[in-house]
Each structure stands twice: as C-alpha cells, then as structure tokens.
Amino acid sequence: MKVLLVNGSPHKNGCTNRALIEAEKILLEEGLETEIYWIGPKPLGGCMGCMKCGEIKKCVLNDCVNEFRQKAYEADGFIFGSPVHYAGMSGNLKCFMDRLFFSEFVGNHNKAFYLKPAAAVVSARRSGTTTTFSMINKYFQIQEMPVISTRYWNMVHGMTPEEVETDAEGLCNMRVLGHNMAYFLKCREAANKAGIPLPKREEAVFTNFAR
C-alpha cells in the first residue's frame, strides 16, 4: 500500500515538508510505501473550465498535474500539505488541486480518488490555519474520499523547520495522522480480502439553482 504526500509549498524543505516527514515516518514504520511529491515553485495555470478533460481524459495543460494523476492511480491514500498564504492554501496548490480533482472527475469519473482516504496538513507562522485546513478538505468530501483525522486539526506552527521542531503538539498530531492513515488502509485491505463490496454507486444528479 502506498501513500502520496503532496508538498504544496514553494519551499521544498520548509515547514510544510517538515510536517509531512513526521507523518511519513510513521507510515514507513507501519509498513507502508510513501512518496513526497513536491509540486514546485514554477507557476501553474488554474482551471479554465474548458471541459476538454472530458474528451482527452486528462487536463489540457500538460504539466505536473497530469504527472501526479498517473501516480494517483497506483496510490492508496493521500496527504496534501500547504503553508498558509493570506489565510488560504498556496496559490500553486489551489491551481494544482482545482485542475487535478476537476479533470479527474470529468474525464475519468474519479477513478484515482474514489473511496481512497485523504488528509490535509497545514503549516503557518501564526494564524490562518483553520481556513486553509477547511479549503483543502472540501476537495476530498466532494470526491467521496474518507477524511482521516487526528486529535486536533492537522497543523504545525513555525517560521522555519527548526521552529516547527519545537511544536510538540503539532508534530504529535502528524504522528497520530500517520498511525490513523495506516490503520484505515489496513482495514480497507482486510475488507477487500474478506470480499466486502464497495458501496453501490448512484448516477450523479446535477441541478442548477437558477431555472
């Protein structure tokens, strides 16, 4: 079983990465395979709403979004991490997740994410963490992904990775997240081996508020 951890910070080895490493450490101890995927500092275009993904089965903008999607098909769980930028996720991660989740839903009927567990991780110097945490979690819940929780909201505080090291509670929650993610994945594996079927899926229904 493999968990993909996404570093949505422009800094490869910054505070967000430090938080992800703490969760990754536990996942590895639990016997899971991991990969930390850094989306990088190169500007990413946002979703244009062109709907071309419905035809070509991927985003029309061929960059790291499509590269990550290929990895996502083989993954079993996900952790998306972001620093706080103006009380929200980083601009690159917003564009990345908009295009990734929308194109996968429209073009591939959510094959990469359906019922795969996910979690959000946030790092901040001081505040804006809860709004950022809420933003990221919304992507999971609209894609039928179980959300893995901890004893608190998944966040760490610090201006540098060294300061994050002093956030004992934050790092503890990262470790709890790793244990809980591993437990859920092992339960799902056991359910598959026991022959428990996935939930019956209904056809999607879309209604507009304006008629």
C-alpha positions as CSV (number, residue, x, y, z in Angstrom):
1,M,0.0,0.0,0.0
2,K,1.2,3.4,-0.9
3,V,0.5,6.9,0.4
4,L,1.3,10.0,-1.7
5,L,2.2,13.1,0.4
6,V,1.9,16.4,-1.6
7,N,4.1,19.3,-0.6
8,G,2.2,22.4,-1.8
9,S,4.8,24.8,-0.6
10,P,7.2,26.8,-2.9
11,H,9.9,25.7,-0.5
12,K,10.9,22.1,-0.9
13,N,12.5,21.7,2.5
14,G,10.4,24.2,4.5
15,C,7.8,23.9,7.3
16,T,5.2,22.0,5.3
17,N,7.7,19.4,4.3
18,R,8.8,19.0,7.9
19,A,5.2,18.2,8.9
20,L,4.8,15.7,6.1
21,I,8.1,14.0,7.1
22,E,6.8,13.4,10.6
23,A,3.7,11.7,9.2
24,E,5.7,9.8,6.6
25,K,8.0,8.4,9.3
26,I,5.1,6.6,11.0
27,L,3.7,5.4,7.7
28,L,7.0,3.8,6.9
29,E,7.1,2.2,10.4
30,E,3.7,0.8,9.8
31,G,5.0,-0.9,6.7
32,L,3.5,1.3,4.0
33,E,5.2,2.7,1.0
34,T,5.4,6.5,0.7
35,E,6.4,9.3,-1.7
36,I,6.5,13.0,-1.0
37,Y,5.6,14.8,-4.2
38,W,6.7,18.5,-4.4
39,I,4.7,20.5,-6.9
40,G,7.5,23.1,-7.1
41,P,7.7,26.9,-7.4
42,K,7.0,27.1,-11.1
43,P,3.7,29.0,-11.6
44,L,0.7,26.7,-12.5
45,G,-2.2,27.9,-14.5
46,G,-5.7,27.5,-13.0
47,C,-8.6,25.5,-14.3
48,M,-10.1,27.3,-17.4
49,G,-13.4,25.4,-17.3
50,C,-12.8,24.3,-20.9
51,M,-14.1,20.8,-20.2
52,K,-11.5,19.3,-22.6
53,C,-10.6,16.9,-19.9
54,G,-13.9,15.1,-20.6
55,E,-12.6,14.2,-24.1
56,I,-8.9,13.6,-23.6
57,K,-9.1,12.1,-20.1
58,K,-6.6,14.5,-18.6
59,C,-6.0,18.2,-18.2
60,V,-5.4,20.1,-21.4
61,L,-2.5,21.9,-19.6
62,N,0.1,19.1,-19.6
63,D,2.3,19.7,-16.6
64,C,2.8,18.2,-13.1
65,V,-1.0,17.8,-12.7
66,N,-1.1,15.1,-15.3
67,E,2.1,13.6,-14.0
68,F,0.7,13.3,-10.5
69,R,-2.5,11.8,-11.7
70,Q,-0.7,8.8,-13.1
71,K,0.9,8.3,-9.7
72,A,-2.5,8.7,-8.0
73,Y,-4.0,5.7,-9.9
74,E,-1.5,3.5,-8.1
75,A,-1.7,5.1,-4.7
76,D,-4.0,4.0,-1.8
77,G,-4.1,7.2,0.3
78,F,-3.2,10.9,0.1
79,I,-2.0,13.7,2.3
80,F,-2.0,17.2,0.9
81,G,0.1,19.8,2.7
82,S,0.2,23.6,2.3
83,P,1.6,26.6,4.0
84,V,-0.8,29.4,4.9
85,H,-0.9,32.2,2.4
86,Y,-3.3,35.0,3.3
87,A,-5.5,32.6,5.3
88,G,-5.7,30.1,2.5
89,M,-3.6,27.4,0.7
90,S,-0.7,28.4,-1.5
91,G,-1.7,29.6,-5.0
92,N,0.1,26.8,-6.7
93,L,-1.6,24.1,-4.6
94,K,-5.0,25.7,-5.3
95,C,-4.4,25.6,-9.1
96,F,-3.0,22.1,-8.8
97,M,-5.9,20.7,-6.8
98,D,-8.6,22.5,-8.9
99,R,-7.3,21.0,-12.1
100,L,-6.4,17.6,-10.7
101,F,-9.7,16.9,-9.0
102,F,-11.9,18.5,-11.6
103,S,-10.3,16.8,-14.6
104,E,-10.2,13.5,-12.9
105,F,-13.9,13.8,-12.0
106,V,-15.0,14.9,-15.5
107,G,-12.5,12.9,-17.6
108,N,-12.1,9.7,-15.6
109,H,-15.1,9.5,-13.3
110,N,-12.9,9.8,-10.2
111,K,-11.0,6.6,-10.7
112,A,-7.9,7.9,-9.0
113,F,-9.6,9.0,-5.8
114,Y,-12.9,7.2,-5.2
115,L,-13.0,5.9,-1.5
116,K,-9.3,6.4,-1.0
117,P,-8.5,8.1,2.3
118,A,-7.1,11.6,2.4
119,A,-5.9,14.2,4.9
120,A,-4.9,17.9,4.9
121,V,-1.8,19.2,6.6
122,V,-1.2,22.9,7.2
123,S,1.8,24.9,8.4
124,A,1.8,28.5,9.5
125,R,3.8,31.1,11.4
126,R,0.8,32.1,13.4
127,S,-2.8,32.0,12.1
128,G,-5.0,31.2,9.1
129,T,-4.6,27.5,9.6
130,T,-8.3,26.6,10.1
131,T,-9.5,28.3,7.0
132,T,-6.7,26.7,4.9
133,F,-7.5,23.3,6.5
134,S,-11.2,23.7,5.6
135,M,-10.3,24.6,2.0
136,I,-8.3,21.5,1.4
137,N,-10.7,19.1,3.0
138,K,-13.5,20.3,0.7
139,Y,-11.8,18.6,-2.3
140,F,-11.9,15.2,-0.5
141,Q,-15.5,15.3,0.5
142,I,-16.8,16.1,-3.0
143,Q,-14.9,13.1,-4.4
144,E,-16.2,10.5,-1.9
145,M,-12.8,10.3,-0.1
146,P,-12.8,9.3,3.6
147,V,-11.1,12.0,5.6
148,I,-8.5,10.8,8.1
149,S,-8.5,12.8,11.4
150,T,-6.2,13.2,14.4
151,R,-6.8,14.5,17.9
152,Y,-6.8,18.1,16.6
153,W,-6.7,19.9,13.3
154,N,-3.6,18.8,11.3
155,M,-1.4,21.8,11.7
156,V,2.1,22.8,12.8
157,H,3.4,26.3,13.7
158,G,6.8,27.8,13.0
159,M,8.5,30.2,10.6
160,T,11.3,27.7,9.9
161,P,11.6,23.9,10.1
162,E,13.7,24.4,13.2
163,E,10.8,26.3,14.8
164,V,8.4,23.5,13.8
165,E,10.6,21.2,15.8
166,T,9.5,23.0,18.9
167,D,5.8,22.5,18.2
168,A,5.5,19.3,20.2
169,E,1.7,19.1,19.8
170,G,1.7,19.7,16.1
171,L,4.3,17.0,15.5
172,C,2.4,14.6,17.7
173,N,-0.7,15.1,15.6
174,M,1.4,14.4,12.5
175,R,2.4,11.1,14.0
176,V,-1.2,10.3,15.0
177,L,-2.2,11.1,11.4
178,G,0.3,8.5,10.2
179,H,-1.0,5.8,12.5
180,N,-4.6,6.6,11.7
181,M,-4.0,6.6,7.9
182,A,-2.1,3.3,8.2
183,Y,-4.9,1.7,10.3
184,F,-7.6,2.8,7.8
185,L,-5.7,1.4,4.9
186,K,-5.1,-1.9,6.6
187,C,-8.8,-2.1,7.4
188,R,-9.7,-1.5,3.8
189,E,-7.2,-4.2,2.7
190,A,-8.8,-6.6,5.2
191,A,-12.3,-5.7,3.9
192,N,-11.2,-6.4,0.3
193,K,-9.7,-9.8,1.3
194,A,-13.0,-10.6,3.1
195,G,-14.9,-9.9,-0.1
196,I,-16.9,-6.9,1.3
197,P,-18.1,-5.0,-1.7
198,L,-17.7,-1.2,-2.2
199,P,-20.9,0.8,-1.7
200,K,-23.4,0.9,-4.5
201,R,-22.8,4.0,-6.7
202,E,-25.7,6.1,-7.9
203,E,-25.7,8.1,-11.1
204,A,-24.7,11.7,-10.4
205,V,-27.6,14.2,-10.3
206,F,-26.8,17.9,-11.1
207,T,-29.3,20.7,-10.6
208,N,-28.9,24.4,-11.1
209,F,-30.3,26.9,-8.5
210,A,-31.3,29.2,-11.3
211,R,-34.1,27.8,-13.5
